[in-house]
Amino acid sequence: MGQNDLMGTAEDFADQFLRVTKQYLPHVARLCLISTFLEDGVRMWFQWGEQRDYIDSTWGCGYLVASTFVLLNLLGQLTGCILVLSRNFVQHACFGLFGIIALQTIAYSILWDLKFLMRNLALGGGLLLLLAESRSEGKSMFAGVPTVRESSPRQYMQLGGRVLLVLMFMTLLHFDAGFFSILQNIVGTALMILVAIGFKTKLAALTLVVWLFAINVYFNAFWAVPVYKPMHDFLKYDFFQTMSVIGGLLLVVALGPGGVSMDEKKKEW
């Protein structure tokens, strides 16, 4: 009974948080979600020469192609961020940012680095949730053909987004025998499963937001490292990519898990 009371209190807190923040939570979520693209676009501007030379030396593609790659990343990311924040052509912006993720995954050889690949997929999950938010509720999968609610593309985008988001947390698991690490892995895995299957979703997602934000500030404190050190850029990249995943989780809190979830099925029972 005590455990049920504790869970009920936690759910009440989550509901109260959502009621108080519902007016601006989606805006904060979108800003967090596009933060990594915004930071990377600005970095492309200030590190134009370094980025161009890196691509040229890695792929041997020549000055022109390397410059085109950097320009495409810069304009694609900044334009996508502006469209998302202004709520104009959001679907087009999402597809453009998906393209940027795919392009960078290949260009920077992320495809062969499991940790960074999982993080990029988690970032794609956040974009899926943003794409789902931009779609009108109940839109038919095929024009003129009625579909049941569960068949709506939006519901499956929300499911895919939730599943991909939890990949970020798999990169944070520590496989050692320490008590704290074991406890963190157990709690983190439980919360990941809850978000993925859509059970107690808002509470689980909000808990993950708090946990991930604390880890992000502690481990990716790029502001504490001098700008001239390479570690500054690495930590800054990780920090903003993590903030984007936090933005995706905040969208889950704001919008709910969608139709393809245990929370939704419970309403029918």
N, C-alpha and C positions, 0 to 999 in steps of 0.2 A: 504493500500500500504506500509506503514511504517513497519507493522508486517511482510509482505512478504520480504521486504528488509532485515530486521533483521534476518529472517530465512535463506535467501539466503547467507548472510554474514557468518552466523554460519556454514552452510553447506560447504561453500568455505574454511573456516578455517579447518574443519574436513578433507576435501579432501587434502588440503595442508599439514596438519599434517601427513596424511597417505602416501603421496608422499615422504615426507622427511624421514619418519621412516620405510618405507616398507621393507628395507633390514634387519633391526634388530628387528622390532616390534614382529614378531612371536617368536623369540628367547626369548625376554623379557617376552612375554605372557606365554610361556611354563615354564620358570623359576619361575614366580610368581605362576603359576597353581600348580606346584609340591612342592612349598615351605612348605606347611603344612605337607605333607608326609615326606619331608626331615627333618623338625624340629622334628616331632614326632618320626621318626626313631632314630635320634640322642638322643632324650630324653629317649627313651627306653633303650639305651645303658648306659646312665649316671644314670638312675633311675631304673635299672634292679630290684633291691631288692624291692623297693617300689611298682612297678607295679605288680610284681609277688605276693607279699603279698596281694595287693588289690584284685586281681582276685581270689586268694585262699580264702580270707575271705568272699568275696561277693558270690561266687558260691560254696564254700566248695569242690572244685574239686581236691585238693591235690597239693603238691609241683611240681610234674612232669608235670601235665597238665597245671598248671599256668605258669611254666617256658617255656613250649612249645608254649603257646599263646604269650608270650612276644618275644620269639625268632622268631616266625612266623611274628609278626608285624615288628620287627626290620629288618629282612632280606627282607621281602616282600616290605616294603616301600623304603628302601635304594636301593634295586636292581631295583625296578620300576622307581625310580628317575633317576638312572644312565642310564637306557635304554632309557627313554624319552629324556634326555638331549643329549645323543649320537646319537639319531635318529635310534636306532637299536631295532627291534622287538617291536615297539611302541604299536601295537595292543595287543600283549601279555601282555605288561606292564600295559596297561589301564585295561584289564580284571583282572589282579592281584590286582591293586589298587581298582577296584570296589569290589573285594572280601574282601579287608582290611576294606573298609567302612562298608560293610555288617557285617563283624565279629565284628567290634568295636561298631556298632549300637546295636547289641545284648548283647555283653559282658559288655558294660558300661550302659546298660538300657536306651540308647538314644531313643529307640523306643517309650517310654512313656513320653518323654520330647519334646513337640511340637516345641519349639524354636530350640533346638539342632538338632532335626530330620529334620526340614526345612533347616538348614544350611548344614547338611550332604547331603541332596538331591540336594542343590545348588552346592555342591562340586562334586556330581555325574554328574550334568549338565556340569560342566567344563570338566570333563573327557570325556563326550559324544562329546563335541566339539573337543577335542584333538583326539579322535578316528575318528571323521569325517575328520579331517585334514589329518590323516594318510592314509585314503582310496583314491584310485585313482578315479578321477572324471569320472562319467558315468558308473561305474561298475555295471553290471547287478545284480539284486537281486537273480536270479537263473541262474546258469551256463548254457550258451547256449540259454537262453531265452531273447530276446531283451525287454527292458523296456523303457518307456518314461522317460524323464529327471526327472519329478516330482516324479516318483516312485523309484528313486534311494535311497537306504538306507542312503546314506550320507546326502541327503536333510532332511530326517526325524530325523536323529541324530542331525543335526543343529537346527531343530525346537525344539526337546525335550531338547537339551542343553540350548537354549534360555529361554524356559519356566521354566526350573528348576533353572536357574541362578537367576531369579527375586525373588525366594523364600527367598533369603538372605535379600532382602530389606524389605520384609514383617515383618521380625523380628526387623527391625529398626524403624517401625512406632510407634509414641507416641500418645496415645489416651487421650489427655487432651485438655483443652479449650484455651491454650495459642496461641497467634497469630503466633509465629514462628513455633510451632509444627503443627498447621493446615496448614500453608503455605508449610512446609517441606513435610507433608503427601500428599498434593495435587500434588506438583511438582514431588515428588518421585513416586507416583502412576501413574501419567501420563507417566513418563519415563519408568516405568516398563511395562506398557501396550504397549508402542511403541516398546520396545525390544522384547516382547513376540510375537506380531503380525508381527514384521518385517517391521515396517514403519519408515522411516527416521532412520534406524537402527544404522548406524555408528555414526551419530551425537548423538543419544540418549545413545548408549553404551559408547561413549567417555565421555559424560556428567556424566553418572553414575560412571565411573572410577574415575573422579576427585572428585565427591561428596563422594564416598565411601572411597577413599584414605584419604581425609581430616577427615572424621568421624573416620576412623581407627586410624590415628595418634593421634587424640585428645582423644578418649575414651579408646584406648587399648595401652597406652604408658607404656608397661611393664618395659622398661628400667628405668623408674622413680621410680619403686617400688623395695625395697631391695630383693635380691634373696631368702633370707630365709623366706620371707612371702608367704603364700599360694596364695595370690592375684597375685603375679608375674607370676606363672604358668598359672593361669586362663586367665590373660590378654594376655600372650604370645600365648596361644592356640587360643584365639579369633583373635589376630592380624594376625597370619599366615593363619588361615582358611579364613579370609577376604581377604588376599592377593591372595589366590588361586582363589577366586571368581573374583577378579580384573583381574587375569590372563585369566580367561574364557571370561570376557568381552573384554579384549584386543584381544583375538582370534576372537571375533565377529567383532571388528573393522578391524582387518587385513584381515579376510576371507570373510566378508559380511554375510548376514543373510541366504544365501542358497536359493534353489528353492522354498521352501514352505514359502513364505513371501509376504507381500504386495508390498515391493520394487521390487521384481522380477516380480510380476503380472503387475505392472505399466508399465514395459518395453513391455508387450504384448498388452497394451491398445492402 
